[in-house]
Amino acid sequence: MDIKKKQDGRDNAKVDLNDPNEISYAAQEAGISSEKYKEYAKAAGTTGRSAIAKYIKDQTDVKTNSFNH
């Protein structure tokens, strides 16, 4: 569980997938909907922000590249 009063780097490194505000913020940063962000996070198998961002980038690159061929 995320402790809101605890302010250190660990809190910024992960997304609490049970907190709609955190999901909304992370999704906005990624430029996708909150629902899609949760789907990507679950598919990535992690709550780490950087890992989810990489997974999203990889997925969107795959979709973009498939249209180019």
N, C-alpha and C positions, 0 to 999 in steps of 0.2 A: 504494500500500500504506500502511496505517495504521502509524505509528511510535508504539508504546505509551508509550515514555519521553518523547516530546515532549508537553508539557502547555501548550497554549495554546488560544485560542478556536476555532481552525480545527478541532480535533479534535471539539469538541462540535457543530459546525455540520453535520457529515455523518455518515452511517451507513455503516460498512464492510459491504457486503452479503455479504462472504466470511467475516465473523466472527460465528459463531452467538451469542456473548455480546452483541454490540452489537445484533443483530437482536432477540434476546429482550428486551433492556432497552427498546428503542424500541417494540416491539410491546406490551409490558406498559404502557408509558406511554400508548399509543394505545388500550388496552383490546381488542386483537385478538390473534389467534394469530400466531406467528412466520411461518408459511407465508403467511397472508393479508397480513402486512406486506410480505414480499418481493414478493408479487404486486402490491400497490399501488405499491411503490417502482419496480418494473420498468415498470408501466403509466404511472406519472408521468414516467418517463424521467430520473430524477435520484436522487442520493444525499443531497441536502440535507434535513435533518430538517424544517425549516419548510415546504418545498415538498411533502414527502411528507405531512406533517400536514394541510396545506391540501387536498391531493388526497383524502385519506381523508375529511375533513370534507365536501368537495363530493360525494363518492360516496355517503356515508351520508345527506346531505341529499336527494339525488336519490331514493334509495330510500324515505326517509321521506315525501317529498312525493308520490311516485307512489301511496302507499297512502291519502293524504288526499283524492285526487280521485275 
